């Protein structure tokens, strides 16, 4: 599965990863795995303000992904 990261997540993890995940994996389980493998990104990944897109659509943490999906994690944005 292709997983993309932006902003501070890309700084901590890299812009893109290929992950092997079990069928029927939820976005929440992907977040948990990434947070454990990349502790410097854990706080950003686990905040409720971090968004997830699957194939261009925003999804919640209970969304189940497939092997062909493109998952994107967007850190919280600030500014004004």
Backbone as JSON, one array per atom type, in Angstrom:
{
  "sequence": "XXXXXXXXXXXXXXXXXXXXXXXXXXXXXXXXXXXXXXXXXXXXXXXXXXXXXXXXXXXXXXXXXXXXXXXXXXXXXXXX",
  "N": [[0.84, -1.16, 0.0], [0.5, 2.22, -0.77], [1.62, 4.95, 1.04], [1.41, 8.29, 1.82], [2.96, 11.3, 3.05], [2.79, 14.57, 4.49], [4.08, 17.89, 5.18], [5.14, 18.31, 8.53], [5.01, 15.61, 9.09], [6.1, 14.39, 6.83], [8.67, 15.33, 7.16], [9.45, 13.9, 9.43], [9.03, 11.19, 8.81], [9.35, 10.77, 6.1], [8.56, 11.4, 2.63], [7.05, 9.36, 1.45], [5.91, 5.97, 1.83], [5.95, 2.44, 1.29], [3.79, 0.08, 2.41], [3.18, -3.12, 3.79], [0.24, -4.53, 4.6], [-2.3, -6.21, 6.55], [-5.31, -7.62, 5.07], [-8.3, -5.65, 5.14], [-7.51, -3.72, 6.95], [-7.68, -1.02, 9.24], [-7.7, 2.61, 9.13], [-7.02, 3.62, 11.63], [-5.43, 1.54, 12.69], [-3.26, 1.69, 10.99], [-2.27, 4.21, 11.65], [-1.52, 3.68, 14.33], [0.49, 1.74, 13.96], [2.4, 3.22, 12.48], [2.96, 5.24, 14.35], [4.22, 3.76, 16.34], [6.47, 2.82, 14.98], [7.72, 5.15, 14.17], [8.53, 7.15, 16.36], [9.04, 9.91, 16.6], [7.09, 11.06, 15.09], [4.77, 10.37, 16.31], [3.12, 11.97, 18.09], [2.01, 13.83, 16.32], [0.72, 12.15, 14.45], [-1.25, 10.96, 16.03], [-2.95, 12.9, 16.95], [-6.22, 14.31, 17.05], [-6.66, 16.21, 15.17], [-5.15, 15.67, 12.93], [-5.47, 14.77, 9.59], [-6.8, 12.24, 7.34], [-6.63, 10.97, 4.08], [-8.0, 8.84, 1.62], [-7.39, 7.73, -1.47], [-7.95, 10.34, -2.38], [-10.2, 11.19, -0.95], [-11.45, 12.4, 2.14], [-11.32, 10.49, 5.1], [-12.49, 8.65, 8.0], [-11.05, 7.27, 11.04], [-12.03, 4.68, 11.29], [-12.27, 3.68, 8.78], [-11.81, 1.15, 6.37], [-9.06, 0.03, 4.61], [-7.78, -1.0, 1.37], [-5.4, -3.06, -0.4], [-4.7, -1.71, -2.73], [-5.16, 0.95, -2.3], [-4.38, 4.46, -1.97], [-3.06, 6.07, 0.64], [-3.1, 9.03, 2.52], [-1.59, 11.09, 4.89], [-2.22, 13.99, 6.62], [-0.82, 16.57, 8.44], [-1.94, 18.58, 11.27], [-2.9, 21.89, 10.43], [-1.71, 25.23, 10.75], [-2.0, 28.74, 11.13], [-2.96, 31.89, 9.72]],
  "CA": [[0.0, 0.0, 0.0], [1.25, 3.47, -0.86], [1.25, 5.89, 2.09], [2.07, 9.58, 1.6], [2.98, 12.18, 4.21], [3.01, 15.98, 4.17], [4.48, 18.77, 6.26], [6.03, 17.78, 9.57], [5.04, 14.15, 8.99], [7.1, 14.07, 5.8], [9.98, 15.6, 7.75], [9.76, 12.87, 10.42], [8.93, 9.83, 8.27], [9.71, 10.77, 4.68], [7.37, 11.75, 1.86], [6.26, 8.21, 0.99], [6.28, 4.62, 2.24], [5.18, 1.29, 0.81], [3.53, -0.76, 3.57], [2.46, -4.38, 3.65], [-0.75, -4.55, 5.68], [-3.27, -7.28, 6.4], [-6.57, -7.2, 4.46], [-9.29, -5.1, 6.06], [-6.82, -2.9, 7.94], [-8.3, 0.29, 9.41], [-6.81, 3.77, 9.19], [-6.53, 3.69, 13.01], [-4.33, 0.59, 12.89], [-2.11, 2.22, 10.26], [-1.75, 5.28, 12.51], [-0.85, 3.06, 15.48], [1.74, 1.11, 13.5], [3.35, 4.27, 12.14], [3.35, 5.92, 15.58], [5.18, 2.92, 17.06], [7.7, 2.71, 14.19], [8.3, 6.49, 14.01], [8.14, 7.86, 17.57], [9.09, 11.37, 16.44], [5.86, 11.48, 14.42], [3.64, 9.82, 17.05], [2.22, 13.0, 18.59], [1.29, 14.4, 15.18], [-0.15, 11.13, 13.88], [-2.34, 10.55, 16.91], [-3.85, 14.01, 17.27], [-7.51, 14.26, 16.36], [-6.66, 17.21, 14.1], [-4.46, 15.14, 11.75], [-6.47, 14.23, 8.65], [-6.41, 11.13, 6.47], [-7.32, 10.83, 2.8], [-7.79, 7.6, 0.88], [-7.69, 7.97, -2.88], [-8.46, 11.69, -2.59], [-11.37, 11.5, -0.11], [-11.2, 12.37, 3.57], [-11.94, 9.33, 5.76], [-12.32, 8.56, 9.45], [-10.13, 6.21, 11.47], [-12.62, 3.34, 11.17], [-12.3, 3.31, 7.36], [-10.99, -0.03, 6.04], [-8.33, 0.24, 3.37], [-7.41, -2.17, 0.59], [-4.0, -3.05, -0.81], [-4.48, -0.81, -3.86], [-5.47, 2.32, -1.92], [-3.34, 5.44, -1.68], [-3.41, 6.7, 1.91], [-2.33, 10.24, 2.76], [-1.73, 11.67, 6.22], [-1.98, 15.42, 6.61], [-0.71, 17.07, 9.8], [-2.76, 19.77, 11.53], [-2.38, 23.12, 9.83], [-1.9, 26.43, 11.55], [-1.76, 29.95, 10.36], [-4.07, 32.8, 9.86]],
  "C": [[0.89, 1.24, 0.0], [0.71, 4.43, 0.19], [2.09, 7.15, 1.91], [1.95, 10.45, 2.83], [3.32, 13.59, 3.75], [3.48, 16.73, 5.4], [5.42, 18.11, 7.24], [6.06, 16.26, 9.59], [6.04, 13.68, 7.94], [8.5, 14.31, 6.33], [10.4, 14.46, 8.68], [9.85, 11.47, 9.83], [9.54, 9.73, 6.88], [8.44, 11.03, 3.89], [6.48, 10.57, 1.48], [6.83, 6.91, 1.54], [5.43, 3.62, 1.47], [5.02, 0.37, 2.02], [2.81, -2.04, 3.16], [1.53, -4.48, 4.86], [-1.72, -5.69, 5.47], [-4.55, -6.76, 5.74], [-7.54, -6.67, 5.52], [-8.69, -4.25, 7.17], [-7.5, -1.53, 8.03], [-7.24, 1.39, 9.39], [-6.22, 3.89, 10.59], [-5.36, 2.74, 13.23], [-3.08, 1.02, 12.13], [-1.45, 3.32, 11.09], [-0.94, 4.7, 13.67], [0.49, 2.43, 15.08], [2.8, 2.17, 13.2], [3.85, 5.0, 13.38], [4.37, 5.09, 16.36], [6.51, 2.81, 16.31], [8.44, 4.04, 14.05], [7.9, 7.35, 15.21], [8.17, 9.39, 17.45], [7.85, 11.92, 15.76], [4.61, 11.09, 15.2], [2.65, 10.88, 17.51], [1.39, 13.61, 17.46], [0.31, 13.4, 14.58], [-1.39, 10.86, 14.73], [-3.25, 11.69, 17.34], [-5.12, 13.92, 16.45], [-7.56, 15.25, 15.19], [-5.91, 16.77, 12.86], [-5.49, 14.45, 10.86], [-5.89, 13.1, 7.82], [-7.27, 11.15, 5.23], [-7.01, 9.45, 2.24], [-8.29, 7.85, -0.53], [-8.41, 9.3, -3.1], [-9.68, 12.08, -1.77], [-11.0, 11.42, 1.36], [-11.97, 11.21, 4.19], [-11.68, 9.4, 7.26], [-11.41, 7.37, 9.77], [-10.71, 4.81, 11.35], [-12.72, 2.86, 9.72], [-11.35, 2.13, 7.12], [-10.37, 0.15, 4.66], [-8.07, -1.09, 2.66], [-5.97, -2.0, 0.12], [-3.71, -2.05, -1.92], [-4.76, 0.65, -3.54], [-4.21, 3.16, -1.76], [-3.8, 6.2, -0.45], [-2.5, 7.9, 2.12], [-2.63, 10.76, 4.16], [-1.32, 13.14, 6.17], [-1.92, 15.93, 8.05], [-1.66, 18.24, 10.01], [-2.09, 21.0, 10.92], [-2.61, 24.28, 10.8], [-1.62, 27.64, 10.68], [-2.96, 30.88, 10.49], [-4.11, 33.74, 8.81]]
}
